Amino acid sequence: MTADRIDGKAFAEGLRERIAAGVAPFLAATGRRPGLAVVLVGDDPASQVYVGSKHKATVEAGMLSFEHRLAAETPEADLIALVERLNADESVDGILVQLPLPKHMRESAVIEAIDPDKDVDGFHIVNAGRLATGLPGLVPCTPLGCMMMLEDRLGRDLSGKSAVVIGRSNIVGKPMAQLLLAANATVTVAHSRTADLPAVVRAADIVVAAVGRAEMVRGDWLKPGAVVIDVGINRIAAPERGEGKTRLVGDVAYAEALETASAVTPVPGGVGPMTIAVLLRNTLVAAHRRAG
Ligand code: GUN
């Protein structure tokens, strides 16, 4: 059997078009466009690329993009003061502080300074609590994007399905598990201390891999027909492409997974493109909630 490749890029393009189509009615009703503020501290090259992509996508969706770039040595109190100004700014619906922050800053203190109703990353403890208790809130972009692709494949109700989430981060693993649980799946959260991970994965109809270890999940770990969502983005050496060349792979051995699974997200082109599309979706949702 050869599994279907879940085309995250096409899925994300569709979502971005729907969001862009939703901006016009918001503008007509409120007289303003949804606004997203992105804060970048320091000059980490990967973060600069992400922030540039977010800006471009925000403008393409017809929203306002406010970029704030601060020097790496900015005091934490100055960053928090900026967040507080953005909280009070009526033209800002969403605030995203790009992570990681420089070592002298406490990420939790900065995240908790964001107004939960503008927290389009869904990282604030209030939003984590809302998700865990089934209240409406803002949900982290990557797990929500994974859930949308799963729903497209399996429907909204995952009753009777077993799911394993590999990884227990606050950004992906834990919120992913909550979303699966809310959809009635029977959920296992596996991590680096789990005994016999292959056996745990073999029992699952749905596998979400978010561990950050290149091609760790092998094809023979999978239950036949499983749906596999690969959140990992790992850069590995690719000597076959020439000396010093690299390539991106996921946490799942993709070619092997295609032999056993029913559907697999590729890396790149799977989960990655969904994250920014969901960020735009969260910004529009936050704008509507704030507009009442
Ligand atoms: N750094 C890498 N991914 C993300 C993300 O989704 N949100 C934030 N704030 N920082 C990131």
Residues whose N, C-alpha, C, O or C-beta is under 5 A from the ligand:
A	BS01	GUN	L96 V97 Q98 L99 P100 D121
